[in-house]
Amino acid sequence: MSTHTVTASPAETCAPGRAARELGLKRSELDLAARLGRIRTVPDEGGGGRRVPRAEIDRLSAEPGFPEALRESVRTVGTREAAELMEVAPTRFTRFARAGLVVPVTFYLNRYRAVVWRYLADELRAFVAAPEHAGLLHGPTPQTLRGPLAAGLDLRARNWRGRHLGFLLRQAEDPWQRAGALASLLDPVHIAEVVPDPYERAHLGRFRPAPPGHGTPGSPAALLAERIATADDPDEIAWLRADLTHALAEARDERPAPRPTTAAPALAPPAASPTAPPGERPPERGRLRLLGWLRRDGT
């Protein structure tokens, strides 16, 4: 991937809000479509986030079924509606999600701070249409899934993190941004172990995306969302650490982290002349005055 970010002028791009209106989408739907790679975005040359190229809006507008087809492609459903779409009981759908057979695309926290997972309706329809899933939809839960589910298996958060990481990596423009994307799913303790150098760790922090915002920073809702966005499975953590180590090696080769320059040591101030007793001149000053008098006398 190129290390140089390609930007477009404002005349060739649209702000996300305007692009959403022109495409017949809500702003949240446009953001989701961008995360899924269905709408191309480019960095704002003024550093104000990302924008949608005018050519991308024209391309989407010319597709068959616009705008209904585009809107349907990013429609999400919760557990109850997902179960109705798949014609199964909500409890069975929840087992599918916990086992990782269907992957959430986003989530939010309700007023009770409970996590509400959302799924792409398109993906659920594809799951139902696959012949190999007929037994899962209408038969008993396979024993290979029944045991882990009874033991508490729940892959929803981990699978969402994997999907979120894919979005961050697609937007990364250079190795430091890729390293920052990987670090965004690790807690500070693991980051410090992988990146012991404080200057390098501080530089990496500049490229580490914040977790998706849910509530005021520091609030219980925000802390819960941060916990969901942080890897907690040992296998997942090991994989992220290994990938972060590799990404950092590439980043160092391309552009080492900046370090403060070593300043030249300051010169010591001249020692002060000893204070002479009252009525006496310091010896050095007296010699200088004597030499000046001798020069004036011509000696």
TABEL-V283501 format. One record per residue. N is the residue number from 1. SS is DSSP state (A for helix, B for strand, O for the rest). Layout:
N|SS  N|SS
This chain:
1|O  2|O  3|O  4|O  5|O  6|O  7|O  8|B  9|O  10|A  11|A  12|A  13|B  14|B  15|O  16|A  17|A  18|A  19|A  20|A  21|A  22|A  23|A  24|O  25|O  26|O  27|A  28|A  29|A  30|A  31|A  32|A  33|A  34|A  35|A  36|O  37|O  38|O  39|O  40|O  41|B  42|B  43|B  44|B  45|O  46|O  47|O  48|O  49|O  50|B  51|B  52|B  53|B  54|A  55|A  56|A  57|A  58|A  59|A  60|A  61|A  62|O  63|O  64|O  65|O  66|O  67|O  68|A  69|A  70|A  71|A  72|A  73|A  74|O  75|O  76|B  77|B  78|O  79|A  80|A  81|A  82|A  83|A  84|A  85|A  86|A  87|O  88|O  89|O  90|A  91|A  92|A  93|A  94|A  95|A  96|A  97|A  98|A  99|O  100|O  101|O  102|O  103|O  104|O  105|O  106|B  107|B  108|B  109|B  110|O  111|O  112|O  113|O  114|O  115|B  116|B  117|B  118|B  119|B  120|B  121|A  122|A  123|A  124|A  125|A  126|A  127|A  128|A  129|A  130|O  131|A  132|A  133|A  134|A  135|A  136|A  137|A  138|A  139|O  140|O  141|O  142|O  143|A  144|A  145|A  146|A  147|A  148|A  149|A  150|A  151|O  152|O  153|O  154|O  155|O  156|A  157|A  158|A  159|A  160|A  161|A  162|A  163|A  164|A  165|A  166|A  167|A  168|A  169|A  170|A  171|A  172|O  173|O  174|O  175|A  176|A  177|A  178|A  179|A  180|A  181|A  182|A  183|A  184|O  185|O  186|O  187|O  188|A  189|A  190|A  191|A  192|A  193|A  194|A  195|O  196|O  197|O  198|A  199|A  200|A  201|A  202|A  203|A  204|A  205|A  206|A  207|O  208|O  209|O  210|O  211|O  212|O  213|O  214|O  215|O  216|O  217|O  218|O  219|O  220|A  221|A  222|A  223|A  224|A  225|A  226|A  227|A  228|A  229|O  230|O  231|O  232|O  233|O  234|A  235|A  236|A  237|A  238|A  239|A  240|A  241|A  242|A  243|A  244|A  245|A  246|A  247|A  248|A  249|A  250|A  251|A  252|A  253|A  254|A  255|O  256|O  257|O  258|O  259|O  260|O  261|O  262|O  263|O  264|O  265|O  266|O  267|O  268|O  269|O  270|O  271|O  272|O  273|O  274|O  275|O  276|O  277|O  278|O  279|O  280|O  281|O  282|O  283|A  284|A  285|A  286|A  287|A  288|A  289|A  290|A  291|A  292|A  293|A  294|A  295|A  296|A  297|O  298|O  299|O
